[in-house]
Amino acid sequence: MYFTAVLLLKATRAGEDAPHLFEEIHVLVSADSEDAARQLAGEIGRQERIAFQTVSGEEVRWDFDQIMALVELGGALEHGVELFSRFLKPSEVASLMTKMDE
């Protein structure tokens, strides 16, 4: 069985508790059950942890926050197959369409 897992990562700066940036990633998970897929998705998310120093000397840390969704994929994996979809409110679309400040 294949699943799409939607993972949420968060970035924090050294000395700050509140995240300043989030990343949503979609990963393919192969597992025999939803419970096994959830466990594997969590492992993938935890492997995304990283800490680094920016060119300005600021330390940034990316951490796995949560599994936002886990969806079983039906049928064969082939060209054009839907991997993930969701319904959005107008405010969510506006947020997604807003460019991030550099």
C-alpha positions as a Markdown table, in Angstrom:
| # | Residue | x | y | z |
|---|---|---|---|---|
| 1 | Met | 0.0 | 0.0 | 0.0 |
| 2 | Tyr | 1.1 | 3.5 | -0.7 |
| 3 | Phe | 0.3 | 6.7 | 1.2 |
| 4 | Thr | 1.0 | 10.4 | 0.8 |
| 5 | Ala | 2.1 | 11.9 | 4.1 |
| 6 | Val | 1.9 | 15.6 | 4.6 |
| 7 | Leu | 4.6 | 16.7 | 7.0 |
| 8 | Leu | 5.0 | 20.0 | 8.8 |
| 9 | Leu | 8.5 | 21.3 | 9.6 |
| 10 | Lys | 9.2 | 24.5 | 11.6 |
| 11 | Ala | 12.2 | 26.7 | 11.7 |
| 12 | Thr | 13.3 | 28.5 | 14.8 |
| 13 | Arg | 16.2 | 30.9 | 15.4 |
| 14 | Ala | 18.5 | 30.5 | 18.3 |
| 15 | Gly | 17.2 | 32.2 | 21.4 |
| 16 | Glu | 13.6 | 32.3 | 20.1 |
| 17 | Asp | 10.8 | 29.9 | 21.1 |
| 18 | Ala | 8.3 | 30.7 | 18.4 |
| 19 | Pro | 8.9 | 29.4 | 14.9 |
| 20 | His | 9.5 | 32.0 | 12.2 |
| 21 | Leu | 8.9 | 29.8 | 9.2 |
| 22 | Phe | 7.1 | 26.5 | 8.4 |
| 23 | Glu | 7.5 | 24.1 | 5.5 |
| 24 | Glu | 4.9 | 21.6 | 4.3 |
| 25 | Ile | 6.3 | 18.6 | 2.5 |
| 26 | His | 4.5 | 15.7 | 0.8 |
| 27 | Val | 6.3 | 12.3 | 0.8 |
| 28 | Leu | 5.4 | 8.9 | -0.6 |
| 29 | Val | 5.3 | 6.2 | 2.0 |
| 30 | Ser | 5.1 | 2.4 | 1.3 |
| 31 | Ala | 3.6 | 0.4 | 4.2 |
| 32 | Asp | 1.3 | -2.5 | 5.0 |
| 33 | Ser | -1.1 | -0.5 | 7.1 |
| 34 | Glu | -2.0 | 3.1 | 8.1 |
| 35 | Asp | -0.4 | 2.7 | 11.5 |
| 36 | Ala | 2.9 | 1.5 | 9.9 |
| 37 | Ala | 2.7 | 4.4 | 7.4 |
| 38 | Arg | 2.2 | 6.9 | 10.2 |
| 39 | Gln | 5.2 | 5.5 | 12.0 |
| 40 | Leu | 7.4 | 5.6 | 8.8 |
| 41 | Ala | 6.2 | 9.2 | 8.0 |
| 42 | Gly | 7.2 | 10.3 | 11.5 |
| 43 | Glu | 10.7 | 8.8 | 10.9 |
| 44 | Ile | 11.0 | 10.6 | 7.6 |
| 45 | Gly | 10.0 | 13.8 | 9.3 |
| 46 | Arg | 12.5 | 13.4 | 12.1 |
| 47 | Gln | 15.3 | 12.8 | 9.5 |
| 48 | Glu | 14.6 | 16.3 | 8.2 |
| 49 | Arg | 16.0 | 17.9 | 11.3 |
| 50 | Ile | 18.9 | 20.1 | 10.7 |
| 51 | Ala | 20.7 | 23.1 | 12.4 |
| 52 | Phe | 22.9 | 25.5 | 10.6 |
| 53 | Gln | 24.5 | 28.9 | 10.9 |
| 54 | Thr | 23.5 | 31.6 | 8.3 |
| 55 | Val | 26.0 | 33.9 | 6.6 |
| 56 | Ser | 25.1 | 36.5 | 9.2 |
| 57 | Gly | 26.0 | 34.2 | 12.0 |
| 58 | Glu | 22.4 | 33.4 | 13.1 |
| 59 | Glu | 21.7 | 29.8 | 14.1 |
| 60 | Val | 18.6 | 28.3 | 12.5 |
| 61 | Arg | 17.1 | 25.0 | 13.4 |
| 62 | Trp | 14.5 | 23.0 | 11.4 |
| 63 | Asp | 12.5 | 20.5 | 13.3 |
| 64 | Phe | 9.7 | 18.0 | 12.5 |
| 65 | Asp | 6.5 | 19.3 | 13.9 |
| 66 | Gln | 3.7 | 16.9 | 12.9 |
| 67 | Ile | 2.0 | 14.8 | 10.3 |
| 68 | Met | -0.7 | 17.0 | 9.0 |
| 69 | Ala | -2.4 | 14.3 | 6.8 |
| 70 | Leu | -1.9 | 10.7 | 5.8 |
| 71 | Val | -3.8 | 9.6 | 2.7 |
| 72 | Glu | -3.9 | 6.1 | 1.2 |
| 73 | Leu | -3.3 | 6.2 | -2.5 |
| 74 | Gly | -5.7 | 4.0 | -4.5 |
| 75 | Gly | -4.8 | 2.2 | -7.7 |
| 76 | Ala | -1.4 | 2.0 | -9.4 |
| 77 | Leu | 1.2 | 4.7 | -9.3 |
| 78 | Glu | 1.3 | 6.0 | -12.8 |
| 79 | His | 1.5 | 9.2 | -14.8 |
| 80 | Gly | -1.2 | 11.6 | -13.7 |
| 81 | Val | -2.3 | 9.8 | -10.6 |
| 82 | Glu | -3.6 | 12.2 | -7.8 |
| 83 | Leu | -1.2 | 12.1 | -4.9 |
| 84 | Phe | -2.9 | 14.7 | -2.6 |
| 85 | Ser | -5.7 | 17.1 | -2.6 |
| 86 | Arg | -7.5 | 19.3 | -0.1 |
| 87 | Phe | -10.3 | 21.9 | 0.0 |
| 88 | Leu | -9.2 | 25.4 | 0.8 |
| 89 | Lys | -11.0 | 28.5 | 2.2 |
| 90 | Pro | -10.5 | 31.8 | 0.3 |
| 91 | Ser | -8.3 | 33.0 | 3.1 |
| 92 | Glu | -6.1 | 30.0 | 2.8 |
| 93 | Val | -5.7 | 30.5 | -1.0 |
| 94 | Ala | -4.8 | 34.2 | -0.4 |
| 95 | Ser | -2.2 | 33.1 | 2.1 |
| 96 | Leu | -0.7 | 30.5 | -0.3 |
| 97 | Met | -0.6 | 33.1 | -3.1 |
| 98 | Thr | 1.2 | 35.7 | -1.0 |
| 99 | Lys | 4.9 | 35.9 | -1.7 |
| 100 | Met | 7.2 | 35.4 | 1.3 |
| 101 | Asp | 9.5 | 38.2 | 2.3 |
| 102 | Glu | 13.1 | 37.4 | 1.6 |
